[in-house]
Every structure is written in structure tokens, then in C-alpha cells.
């Protein structure tokens, strides 16, 4: 019982969890994001578990779709359904090793 709890605790302690955001640049339809551009100390031996969500400005007349793919140990690629035409939109990232 206690040995299992200690092993499970140590495993969870070794995991890295990072949460951050970045503005979506205007004039792009795709984007490659290096994890260190959001988390300067990010360092992963293997590709982390990644969740990316988009927050769009309520003032925008447009709605954009977003997908992410090609996760590596250093970054992720993001595609939008159309060219981003106005500022005020953000990408939120959650990474876990």
C-alpha cells in the first residue's frame, strides 16, 4: 500500500505541467509554435500531451476553426480555417509531460 502510494506520488511529481497563452498574429492561416516562445524554460525529452484552445474576440465579426497537429518535443503546428483578419484573439496552451 505505502510503497505503491510513494511510487505513484513520485511519478506525478516528475511530470511537468505548463499553462500559458499567446496572441494569434493577424494575417496568418497557419502557425508553428515553439514551446519555449510561451514557456521559456520548457524542455521535453518526448512530445508532451498538448491541449490548445482558441479564444476569439467577441468584437470579431468572424468565427475561425482551429486544429493543431505535428506535436514534437519542441513545438506544435496550428492551422486556422481562414486568414486571421483582426487582432484580439488568443491561443491557450496546456502541456503535460
C-alpha positions in Angstrom: 0.0 0.0 0.0 2.5 2.7 1.1 5.1 1.7 -1.5 2.5 2.0 -4.3 1.4 5.4 -3.0 5.0 6.6 -2.9 5.7 5.4 -6.4 2.6 7.0 -7.7 3.4 10.3 -6.0 6.9 10.3 -7.3 5.7 9.7 -10.8 3.2 12.6 -10.6 5.9 14.8 -9.2 8.2 14.2 -12.2 5.5 15.3 -14.6 5.8 18.8 -15.9 2.5 20.8 -16.3 2.6 24.2 -18.1 -0.3 26.5 -18.9 0.1 29.7 -21.0 -1.3 31.9 -23.7 -0.2 33.8 -26.8 -1.9 36.3 -29.1 -2.8 35.0 -32.6 -0.9 37.1 -35.1 -3.0 38.9 -37.7 -2.6 37.9 -41.4 -1.8 34.2 -40.9 -3.7 31.0 -41.6 -1.1 28.6 -40.1 1.4 28.9 -37.3 4.3 26.9 -35.9 4.7 27.5 -32.2 7.8 26.7 -30.2 7.0 25.8 -26.7 9.9 28.0 -25.5 8.2 31.0 -27.0 5.4 30.6 -24.4 7.3 28.8 -21.7 11.0 29.9 -21.8 12.1 27.1 -19.6 10.2 24.3 -21.4 12.3 21.3 -22.1 10.7 17.9 -23.1 12.6 14.7 -23.9 9.5 13.4 -25.6 6.5 15.2 -27.2 4.2 16.4 -24.3 0.5 15.9 -24.1 -0.9 19.1 -25.6 -4.2 20.8 -25.5 -4.7 24.0 -27.5 -7.8 26.1 -27.4 -8.6 29.4 -29.2 -10.2 32.4 -27.6 -11.7 34.8 -30.1 -12.6 38.4 -29.5 -16.3 38.9 -29.0 -16.0 42.0 -31.1 -14.9 40.0 -34.2 -17.5 39.5 -36.9 -15.8 36.2 -37.9 -15.5 32.8 -36.3 -12.4 30.7 -37.1 -11.9 27.0 -36.9 -8.6 25.8 -35.5 -6.8 22.5 -35.5 -3.4 21.5 -34.1 -1.1 18.7 -35.2 2.5 17.6 -35.6 3.4 17.8 -31.9 7.1 17.3 -31.2 9.2 17.7 -28.1 9.8 21.4 -29.1 6.6 22.6 -30.6 3.2 22.2 -32.4 1.7 23.2 -35.7 -1.6 25.1 -35.8 -4.0 25.6 -38.8 -6.9 28.1 -38.9 -9.9 27.8 -41.2 -9.1 31.2 -42.8 -6.6 34.0 -42.6 -6.9 35.8 -39.2 -8.1 39.3 -40.2 -8.2 41.2 -36.8 -6.3 41.3 -33.5 -7.6 40.3 -30.1 -7.6 36.5 -30.5 -5.5 34.2 -28.3 -4.3 30.6 -28.2 -4.3 28.9 -24.8 -1.9 26.0 -24.2 -1.8 23.3 -21.6 1.2 21.0 -21.8 2.0 18.0 -19.7 5.0 15.6 -19.9 
